[in-house]
Amino acid sequence: MSPAERHPPAITGVGLVTAFGPSAAVTWSAVRTGRSAVRTIELDGTRVLAASVPTDDDPAREPNIVMALDAAHEAVTDAGITPRELAGTHTGCTLSSSKGGMKSFFRLHRAFLEGEALPADFWQRVSAASPGRVVARELGITGPVVNYAAACATGIHAVIAAVGLITSGKAEVVLAGATDASVVQPIIAAFDRMGVLSRRYDDPEGACRPFDRTRDGFAVGEGAVVLVLESARRAREKPERVYAHVTGSAWGTDAYDVTRLSTRHSEIGPLIGRALADAGRSAAEVDYVNAHGTGTVANDRIESAAIRDALGEETRRVPVSSLKGAIGHLLGAAGGTELALTLLALRDGFVPPTRNLNDPDPECELNHVVGTGIERELKLAVKVAAGFGGHVGVVVVERGGRRG
């Protein structure tokens, strides 16, 4: 059955909060021009690399939830949907968090050990399901509200789940995405022990170097993304607002190791193939691959091999880039945020560059986009996401009628 016969859902709204700023336009402008949001900061007396989002001083406001609300409001406005249209059981929410409110959790835990009472809304602040639940409550959504915690693939899994809700007829509109505010000392320390963080403290903007010969890890970023997905029936009424149709997807597991992909049998390659087959497309029709590309030594090499396996003879033609050198690794919000930026790439006909890719590793051989990016017509893009513990997801999006 072709994508047209299956009436694939459309993405009509994008909301973003990153270290660059509280809107999709601000982040996209920074990514297009090759900037980096990574900085060296002091965190509880420890020097760390991070692309953190500034927060207000109100301790009762968990950043994970605040960012999700901001992104949701931008996305709904962008989609041109009124509050009345959202309210009811025909609207769902798969906005997810992989870890919950880490900043509130560690701050309140420290206060508890010092003798303070926990606030009555403690669980509301720290639960991984809270961002989606709070957004649904504020917008009047009473349809399915679910959290898809899948490490760094959380946002992509949320989008795939949203597609399922719409194509099965359980919802007409779904808010999908992810949020993550994890620049806290215990999380940073854990990743440091795993050996996945860059140590270029004196060169923060050049720290994360996906696919580069000198790469040594990533920098943790923060942010939130919300995408509005609508049924094909609704999208036909406003084609000028459609960024793209989600025509194919696939999700699976590469549970080889907590942090590493399987060196011989990574599921990324087969999943790209399955997602393209789901879309009724071939590698010859791919115009852009937005890679996971963390900047870690082993996984960049393995992901590159998987993409080559999936694209075959089209590898030299299809441009590939990773955005983590620019926005940091947003952990649970990484895949969804990068998908949002891929939608903007489709809209504008611009392939963003991989920041800090100055000396491509021969073992990561792909058609890498470096420098200032590429202006070209884009019709079909593939987004790859892989999370610690083996979570993998791939989404195929095809350009709609939205123009910049």
C-alpha positions as CSV (number, residue, x, y, z in Angstrom):
1,M,0.0,0.0,0.0
2,S,1.4,3.4,-1.0
3,P,1.8,6.3,1.5
4,A,-1.0,8.2,-0.4
5,E,-3.3,5.2,0.1
6,R,-2.5,5.1,3.8
7,H,-3.1,8.8,4.3
8,P,0.0,9.6,6.4
9,P,-0.3,12.1,9.2
10,A,1.1,15.6,8.7
11,I,3.3,17.8,10.9
12,T,1.8,21.2,11.0
13,G,3.4,22.9,14.0
14,V,6.9,23.1,15.5
15,G,7.9,24.5,18.9
16,L,11.4,24.5,20.2
17,V,13.4,25.6,23.2
18,T,17.2,25.2,23.1
19,A,20.2,26.9,24.6
20,F,20.0,29.2,21.5
21,G,16.6,30.6,22.6
22,P,12.9,29.9,23.2
23,S,11.7,29.5,19.6
24,A,12.2,27.4,16.5
25,A,13.2,30.4,14.4
26,V,16.0,31.4,16.8
27,T,17.5,27.9,17.0
28,W,17.2,27.3,13.2
29,S,19.0,30.6,12.4
30,A,21.9,29.6,14.7
31,V,22.2,26.1,13.3
32,R,22.0,27.4,9.7
33,T,24.9,29.8,10.3
34,G,27.1,27.2,12.0
35,R,27.0,28.5,15.6
36,S,27.5,26.5,18.7
37,A,25.6,26.9,22.0
38,V,28.1,24.8,24.0
39,R,29.8,26.7,26.8
40,T,32.1,25.8,29.7
41,I,30.2,26.5,33.0
42,E,30.7,26.0,36.7
43,L,28.3,23.5,38.1
44,D,28.4,23.0,41.9
45,G,32.1,23.9,41.8
46,T,32.9,21.6,38.9
47,R,33.8,22.7,35.4
48,V,31.6,21.1,32.8
49,L,30.7,21.5,29.1
50,A,27.0,22.1,28.5
51,A,24.5,23.8,26.2
52,S,22.1,24.7,29.1
53,V,18.9,26.7,29.0
54,P,18.6,29.7,31.4
55,T,15.9,29.2,34.0
56,D,14.1,31.6,36.3
57,D,14.8,31.7,40.1
58,D,11.5,30.2,41.2
59,P,12.4,26.8,42.7
60,A,8.8,25.6,42.3
61,R,9.1,25.7,38.5
62,E,10.7,22.6,37.2
63,P,12.6,23.5,33.9
64,N,11.6,20.2,32.3
65,I,7.9,21.2,32.5
66,V,8.4,24.9,31.8
67,M,10.2,24.2,28.6
68,A,7.6,21.7,27.5
69,L,4.8,24.2,28.0
70,D,6.7,26.9,26.1
71,A,7.4,24.6,23.2
72,A,3.8,23.3,23.2
73,H,2.3,26.8,23.0
74,E,4.6,27.7,20.1
75,A,3.8,24.5,18.2
76,V,0.0,24.9,18.6
77,T,0.2,28.6,17.5
78,D,2.4,27.6,14.6
79,A,-0.2,25.0,13.5
80,G,-3.0,27.5,13.6
81,I,-5.0,25.4,16.0
82,T,-7.4,27.1,18.5
83,P,-7.9,26.0,22.1
84,R,-11.4,24.9,21.2
85,E,-10.0,22.6,18.5
86,L,-7.6,20.9,20.9
87,A,-10.0,20.3,23.8
88,G,-11.6,16.9,23.9
89,T,-10.9,13.2,23.4
90,H,-9.9,13.5,19.7
91,T,-6.5,15.0,20.7
92,G,-3.7,13.0,22.2
93,C,-0.3,13.9,23.7
94,T,2.9,11.8,23.5
95,L,5.1,14.6,24.7
96,S,7.7,12.6,26.7
97,S,10.6,12.8,29.1
98,S,13.2,10.1,29.5
99,K,14.2,10.9,33.1
100,G,11.7,13.4,34.6
101,G,12.5,16.6,36.5
102,M,16.1,16.0,37.5
103,K,16.8,19.5,38.7
104,S,13.9,19.4,41.1
105,F,14.7,15.8,42.1
106,F,18.3,16.5,43.2
107,R,17.6,19.9,44.7
108,L,14.7,18.6,46.8
109,H,16.6,15.5,47.7
110,R,19.4,17.5,49.1
111,A,17.0,19.7,51.0
112,F,15.3,16.6,52.4
113,L,18.6,15.2,53.7
114,E,19.2,18.6,55.4
115,G,15.8,18.3,57.3
116,E,13.4,20.1,55.0
117,A,10.0,18.6,54.3
118,L,9.3,17.5,50.7
119,P,6.6,19.7,49.0
120,A,3.2,18.2,48.4
121,D,3.7,18.4,44.6
122,F,7.1,16.6,44.7
123,W,6.0,13.8,42.5
124,Q,4.4,16.2,40.0
125,R,7.7,18.0,39.6
126,V,9.9,14.9,39.1
127,S,7.7,12.3,37.3
128,A,8.8,11.5,33.8
129,A,5.1,11.6,32.8
130,S,4.5,15.1,34.2
131,P,5.4,17.3,31.2
132,G,2.9,15.6,28.9
133,R,0.3,15.5,31.6
134,V,0.7,19.2,32.5
135,V,0.6,20.2,28.8
136,A,-2.6,18.2,28.3
137,R,-4.2,19.7,31.3
138,E,-3.4,23.3,30.2
139,L,-4.6,22.7,26.7
140,G,-7.7,20.8,27.6
141,I,-6.6,17.5,26.0
142,T,-8.5,14.5,27.3
143,G,-7.5,11.9,24.8
144,P,-4.6,9.5,25.3
145,V,-1.6,11.0,27.2
146,V,1.4,8.7,27.3
147,N,5.1,8.9,28.1
148,Y,7.6,7.1,25.9
149,A,10.9,7.0,27.9
150,A,13.5,5.7,25.5
151,A,16.7,7.5,26.5
152,C,18.1,9.6,23.6
153,A,15.4,8.2,21.2
154,T,12.6,9.4,23.4
155,G,11.4,12.2,21.0
156,I,11.5,10.0,17.9
157,H,9.6,7.2,19.7
158,A,7.0,9.8,20.8
159,V,6.5,10.8,17.1
160,I,6.2,7.2,16.0
161,A,3.6,6.6,18.7
162,A,1.7,9.7,17.6
163,V,1.6,8.4,14.1
164,G,0.1,5.2,15.4
165,L,-2.6,7.0,17.3
166,I,-3.6,8.9,14.3
167,T,-3.5,6.2,11.7
168,S,-5.4,3.8,14.0
169,G,-8.2,6.4,14.3
170,K,-7.7,7.0,18.0
171,A,-6.8,10.6,17.6
172,E,-7.1,13.4,15.0
173,V,-4.4,15.6,16.5
174,V,-1.4,14.6,18.6
175,L,1.2,16.7,20.4
176,A,4.4,14.8,20.2
177,G,8.0,15.5,21.3
178,A,10.3,15.5,24.3
179,T,11.9,17.6,27.0
180,D,15.1,17.3,28.9
181,A,16.9,19.5,31.5
182,S,19.7,17.4,32.8
183,V,22.6,19.7,33.4
184,V,22.9,18.6,37.0
185,Q,26.0,17.3,38.7
186,P,25.0,13.6,39.2
187,I,23.9,13.2,35.6
188,I,27.0,14.9,34.3
189,A,29.1,12.7,36.6
190,A,27.4,9.6,35.4
191,F,28.0,10.3,31.8
192,D,31.6,11.3,32.6
193,R,32.1,7.8,34.2
194,M,30.7,6.2,31.1
195,G,33.5,8.0,29.1
196,V,31.1,9.6,26.6
197,L,31.7,13.3,27.4
198,S,34.2,15.6,25.6
199,R,36.9,17.1,27.8
200,R,37.7,20.1,25.6
201,Y,36.9,22.6,28.4
202,D,39.1,25.3,26.9
203,D,37.4,25.0,23.5
204,P,33.7,24.6,24.3
205,E,32.3,25.6,20.9
206,G,34.6,23.1,19.3
207,A,34.1,20.4,21.8
208,C,31.6,18.1,20.2
209,R,32.9,16.9,16.8
210,P,30.7,14.3,15.3
211,F,32.4,12.0,12.7
212,D,35.7,13.9,13.1
213,R,39.0,12.1,13.5
214,T,39.7,14.0,16.8
215,R,36.3,13.4,18.4
216,D,36.2,12.6,22.1
217,G,32.6,12.8,23.1
218,F,29.6,15.1,23.4
219,A,28.4,18.0,25.6
220,V,25.1,17.7,27.4
221,G,22.4,20.1,26.1
222,E,19.0,21.0,27.3
223,G,15.7,21.9,25.6
224,A,12.3,20.8,24.5
225,V,10.5,20.1,21.3
226,V,6.8,19.8,20.5
227,L,5.4,18.8,17.1
228,V,1.8,19.0,16.1
229,L,0.7,16.0,14.1
230,E,-2.7,16.0,12.4
231,S,-4.6,13.5,10.4
232,A,-4.4,13.6,6.6
233,R,-8.1,14.7,6.6
234,R,-7.4,17.8,8.7
235,A,-4.1,18.5,6.8
236,R,-5.9,18.6,3.5
237,E,-7.8,21.7,4.7
238,K,-4.6,23.7,5.3
239,P,-1.8,22.4,3.0
240,E,0.1,25.6,3.4
241,R,0.8,24.8,7.0
242,V,2.1,21.3,6.4
243,Y,5.9,21.0,7.0
244,A,6.0,17.3,6.1
245,H,4.1,14.1,6.1
246,V,5.4,11.2,8.2
247,T,5.3,8.5,5.5
248,G,7.5,5.9,7.2
249,S,8.9,4.8,10.5
250,A,10.5,2.0,12.3
251,W,11.7,1.4,15.9
252,G,13.7,-1.4,17.5
253,T,16.4,-2.4,19.9
254,D,20.2,-2.6,19.7
255,A,20.6,-3.9,23.3
256,Y,24.2,-4.7,22.9
257,D,25.6,-2.5,25.6
258,V,24.4,0.3,27.9
259,T,26.3,3.0,25.9
260,R,27.6,1.3,22.7
261,L,25.9,0.1,19.5
262,S,26.7,-3.5,18.3
263,T,29.9,-3.5,16.3
264,R,28.7,-6.1,13.9
265,H,24.9,-6.2,13.9
266,S,23.7,-2.7,14.6
267,E,19.9,-2.4,14.0
268,I,20.2,1.1,12.6
269,G,20.9,0.0,9.0
270,P,18.0,-2.5,8.9
271,L,15.6,0.0,10.6
272,I,16.4,2.6,7.9
273,G,15.5,0.1,5.3
274,R,12.3,-0.8,7.1
275,A,11.3,2.8,7.5
276,L,11.9,3.5,3.8
277,A,9.9,0.3,2.9
278,D,7.1,1.5,5.2
279,A,7.1,4.8,3.2
280,G,7.1,2.9,-0.1
281,R,10.4,4.6,-0.9
282,S,14.0,3.5,-1.8
283,A,17.4,4.8,-1.0
284,A,17.5,6.4,-4.4
285,E,14.7,8.8,-3.3
286,V,16.5,10.0,-0.1
287,D,17.6,13.6,-0.2
288,Y,19.1,14.0,3.3
289,V,19.9,11.9,6.4
290,N,20.0,13.6,9.8
291,A,22.2,11.3,11.8
292,H,22.3,10.7,15.5
293,G,26.1,11.5,15.4
294,T,27.0,12.0,19.1
295,G,30.7,12.5,18.6
296,T,31.7,9.4,20.6
297,V,34.5,7.4,19.1
298,A,32.8,4.0,18.7
299,N,29.2,4.9,18.0
300,D,29.9,7.4,15.2
301,R,31.9,4.7,13.4
302,I,29.2,2.1,13.8
303,E,26.4,4.5,12.8
304,S,28.3,5.5,9.7
305,A,28.7,1.9,8.7
306,A,24.9,1.3,9.3
307,I,24.0,4.3,7.1
308,R,26.3,3.1,4.4
309,D,24.7,-0.3,4.5
310,A,21.2,1.2,4.2
311,L,22.0,3.6,1.4
312,G,24.2,1.3,-0.6
313,E,25.4,2.9,-3.8
314,E,23.5,6.1,-2.9
315,T,25.9,6.8,0.0
316,R,28.1,9.2,-1.9
317,R,25.1,11.2,-3.2
318,V,23.0,11.6,0.0
319,P,24.2,14.4,2.3
320,V,24.5,13.5,6.0
321,S,24.9,15.8,9.0
322,S,24.7,15.8,12.8
323,L,23.5,18.8,14.8
324,K,25.0,17.9,18.2
325,G,28.1,20.1,17.7
326,A,25.7,23.0,17.5
327,I,23.0,22.4,20.1
328,G,24.7,19.8,22.3
329,H,23.3,16.4,23.0
330,L,19.8,17.1,24.3
331,L,19.5,13.5,25.6
332,G,15.8,12.6,25.8
333,A,14.9,15.6,23.6
334,A,17.7,15.1,21.1
335,G,16.0,13.1,18.4
336,G,12.8,15.1,18.4
337,T,14.6,18.4,18.4
338,E,16.8,17.3,15.5
339,L,13.7,16.1,13.6
340,A,12.2,19.5,14.1
341,L,15.3,21.1,12.6
342,T,15.1,18.6,9.7
343,L,11.6,19.8,9.0
344,L,12.9,23.3,8.7
345,A,15.6,22.1,6.4
346,L,12.9,20.6,4.1
347,R,10.9,23.8,4.3
348,D,13.8,26.0,3.3
349,G,15.7,23.7,1.0
350,F,18.9,23.9,3.1
351,V,21.0,21.0,4.5
352,P,22.6,22.2,7.8
353,P,26.3,21.5,8.4
354,T,27.9,19.3,11.0
355,R,29.6,21.8,13.3
356,N,33.3,21.1,14.1
357,L,33.7,18.4,11.4
358,N,37.1,19.6,10.2
359,D,38.9,16.3,9.6
360,P,36.4,13.5,8.8
361,D,37.4,10.1,10.1
362,P,38.0,7.7,7.2
363,E,36.1,5.1,9.2
364,C,33.1,7.4,9.2
365,E,33.0,7.8,5.5
366,L,29.7,9.4,4.3
367,N,28.7,12.4,2.2
368,H,29.2,14.8,5.2
369,V,28.0,18.4,5.1
370,V,30.6,20.7,6.5
371,G,31.2,24.4,6.5
372,T,28.2,26.6,5.5
373,G,25.7,23.9,4.6
374,I,24.1,23.3,1.2
375,E,21.2,25.0,-0.6
376,R,19.2,22.4,-2.6
377,E,15.7,21.1,-3.1
378,L,14.8,18.6,-0.5
379,K,11.8,16.3,-0.8
380,L,12.5,13.3,1.5
381,A,14.6,13.1,4.7
382,V,15.5,10.3,7.1
383,K,16.0,11.0,10.8
384,V,18.0,8.5,12.9
385,A,17.9,8.4,16.7
386,A,19.7,5.9,19.0
387,G,19.5,5.9,22.8
388,F,21.6,4.4,25.6
389,G,20.4,1.0,26.4
390,G,19.6,0.1,22.8
391,H,16.6,2.2,21.9
392,V,16.6,3.0,18.2
393,G,14.1,4.8,16.0
394,V,13.9,6.0,12.4
395,V,11.4,8.4,10.8
396,V,10.9,9.2,7.1
397,V,9.4,12.6,6.4
398,E,8.3,14.0,3.0
399,R,8.0,17.7,2.4
400,G,4.6,19.4,2.5
401,G,3.4,22.8,1.4
402,R,4.9,24.9,4.1
403,R,7.5,27.4,2.8
404,G,9.8,29.7,4.8
